[in-house]
Amino acid sequence: MLKAGIVGLPNVGKSTLFNAVTRSHKAAAANYPFCTIEPNVGVVTVPDPRIDQLERLFKTGTTIPTAFEFIDIAGLVAGASKGAGLGNQFLANIREVDAIVHVVRCFEDPDVVHPTGAFDPLRDIEIVATELVLADLDAAHKRHEKVSKKAKGGDKESLAEQALLEKLLPHLNAGQPANMLPLHEEEAHLMRSFHLLTARPVLFAVNVAESDLAGAAQHPLVQKVAEYARTHHAAAYVAVSAKIESELADLPPEDAAAFLKDLGVDDPGGSSLIRATYALLGLVTFFTHNEKEVRAWTVRRGTKAPQAAGVIHTDFEKGFVKAEVVSTDDLVKLGSVHAARDTGRYRLEGRDYQVSDGDVILFRFTP
């Protein structure tokens, strides 16, 4: 299962948000730095109205949504790349994740201690980003020293790696994250083997006050964070209120809906954050159904039909013959598999077919 790590400065709402989106109370959430020490791991289900549409169509009575792991990582402070605070532990934990959700505090509250003593969202982002870049710079220097010795002997792979590192080092030294370095396809493939922190995809979770959520997109600070994320990290953002999410987590659905209506919002950001993180991880969903259940399955974008079948059972991949495929949108619009067949929307695909998000698939295989 792929993992997304929640990072940020202490006291920005990471643990509160983690508890809310995972519907758990695993992470201690308190008003002091380093409340989280050991990383907390939770599984989040991905909100997807398509699975409910399919259940109503097939009347199975049971749905099984897809999921991924969220990890709440200890707060980072300036100097973490040199071991300050819980820096060494933070960096070790973040190396284990596939994508980063960077929580940024965009609310003022004198009762919630700020680790720097002053409220400034862009500076907070820069503190975390700088420490990650410095950690990558140190790792790249060490790798360059090691590979240069092999390159002197004319080793082709070492020469290619050396050339890439000599392109990467000044970029990192200028304070730029690795994912902003222009690369051709071969270089990008090679750099993945470096396992750099700043090469991981990142999404910014802008944690706003309860009163600011309804108009978050127009909030000056949110707009500044959005622009900074786009220009300096090629990243998107989601506005979320960790406080509201926390209050909703234990409410029955009808009470939660009434609470949101009073606030004038449809979604306090948690569901949007989960969906955006799922996409950030490069995942797509396909569906299967039988008389008992409709089930969502997760694969990486670009996965071919036999490998998707293997997610269900290894025998399906080994004996793969064909995939019967129809999109959820077409199936729901037409109302039945029979109608989808009659209109040509239901089709047979072979071994080279890449699964698309929202496909409803029946795999044919030989035992």
Salt bridges, closest charged atoms under 4 A:
ASP48 OD2 - ARG50 NH2 2.79
ASP124 OD2 - HIS114 NE2 2.90
ASP124 OD1 - ARG123 NH2 2.62
ASP138 OD2 - LYS142 NZ 3.30
GLU161 OE2 - ARG143 NE 2.54
GLU166 OE2 - HIS144 NE2 3.15
GLU187 OE1 - LYS167 NZ 3.16
GLU187 OE1 - HIS184 NE2 3.54
GLU210 OE1 - LYS243 NZ 3.45
ASP212 OD2 - HIS219 NE2 3.54
GLU227 OE2 - ARG230 NH2 2.90
GLU247 OE2 - LYS243 NZ 2.81
ASP250 OD2 - HIS25 NE2 3.49
ASP315 OD2 - HIS313 ND1 3.72
GLU324 OE1 - ARG341 NH2 3.68
GLU324 OE2 - ARG364 NE 2.77
ASP342 OD2 - HIS338 NE2 3.14
GLU349 OE2 - ARG347 NE 2.74
ASP352 OD1 - LYS304 NZ 3.73
ASP357 OD2 - ARG50 NH1 3.02
